[in-house]
Amino acid sequence: MHFVDAKGILTGGKGHFGMNIYRGCSHGCIYCDSRSKCYQFTHAFEDIEVKRNAPDLLEQALKSKRQKAMIGTGSMSDPYMHCEEQLGLTRKCLEIISKYGFGAAIQTKSDRILRDIDLLEEINRKAKCVVQMTLTTWDDQLCGILEPNVCNTRRRVEVLEEMRKRGIPTVVWLSPVLPFINDTPENIRAILEACAETQVKGIICFGMGLTLREGDREYYYAALDRHFPGLKEKYIRTYGNAYEVPSPRSRELMNLFRSFCREHGIMCTPEECFGYMSVLPDRYQQITFLDE
């Protein structure tokens, strides 16, 4: 872990902003796209870069904005990885978001988010708060291999249930689905049923597969060699150096996914989910009305 003074904290605009307090991650997920060389890390991925002045930058930015908006975090680095326990920068930023009446959309795999459930509830009461949880693998043993340094799927479902009890809306990322590993109807259905039970608003799925590129691919293949001997060679024969790596069962699994979501009234297109998460309630109602 090392500290830097960032020049800015918010990206984007037009009513929706992004924020990453940390750079790198300690969760060790074997498929993590953020390891890709295109992101130009100049330090080891596990050597977390901490933007120590993030709260100050955020306060400066929000107090000067007249129009309230949603602020997303967690797209590149989990805001609730291990160092957050000691540093508390995510919590400080949430306090500022609440202070100025902005909304928040937070993506994580960690149950550490429960520490801040009081703030999430407060933000949701004042504006809007959406908690996004990644679910990939129902089998706990397999989850420990794919996502070794973070709580398992069943614990994440418990987090979703706690959010439901507090009236905090949730969205699930069903991604990635790894060919020949967790791309089974049984796995997908178990996750979908948990989503229905916890009344998630939407599920984001870009397809049943994953993406691999330089940096990410090498790390993933090394993990396959350790845990699934011979599977790397099958990937190379099947996909070569392709960026998109779809499951051979992609059509079957996507049909299952879409039909389940329609049956249970769950948003299931990225456009729907991102549209819901990117705007405050009054603005979302206006957009929905105009689209009808």
HELIX and SHEET records of a PDB file:
HELIX    1   1 ASP A   33  ARG A   35  5                                   3    
HELIX    2   2 LYS A   37  TYR A   39  5                                   3    
HELIX    3   3 ALA A   54  LYS A   63  1                                  10    
HELIX    4   4 GLU A   84  LEU A   87  1                                   4    
HELIX    5   5 LEU A   89  LYS A   99  1                                  11    
HELIX    6   6 ASP A  111  ASP A  116  5                                   6    
HELIX    7   7 ILE A  117  LYS A  126  1                                  10    
HELIX    8   8 ASP A  140  LEU A  146  1                                   7    
HELIX    9   9 THR A  153  LYS A  165  1                                  13    
HELIX   10  10 PRO A  185  GLU A  197  1                                  13    
HELIX   11  11 ASP A  216  HIS A  227  1                                  12    
HELIX   12  12 LEU A  231  TYR A  239  1                                   9    
HELIX   13  13 SER A  250  HIS A  264  1                                  15    
HELIX   14  14 PRO A  270  MET A  277  1                                   8    
HELIX   15  15 PRO A  281  ASP A  291  1                                  11    
SHEET    1   A 3 HIS A   2  VAL A   4  0                                        
SHEET    2   A 3 GLU A  49  LYS A  51  1                                        
SHEET    3   A 3 TYR A  22  ARG A  23 -1                                        
SHEET    1   B 7 LEU A  10  GLY A  13  0                                        
SHEET    2   B 7 HIS A  16  MET A  19 -1                                        
SHEET    3   B 7 MET A  70  THR A  73  1                                        
SHEET    4   B 7 GLY A 103  THR A 108  1                                        
SHEET    5   B 7 CYS A 129  THR A 134  1                                        
SHEET    6   B 7 THR A 170  TRP A 173  1                                        
SHEET    7   B 7 GLY A 202  ILE A 204  1                                        
SHEET    1   C 2 GLY A 209  THR A 211  0                                        
SHEET    2   C 2 GLU A 244  PRO A 246 -1                                        
END                                                                             
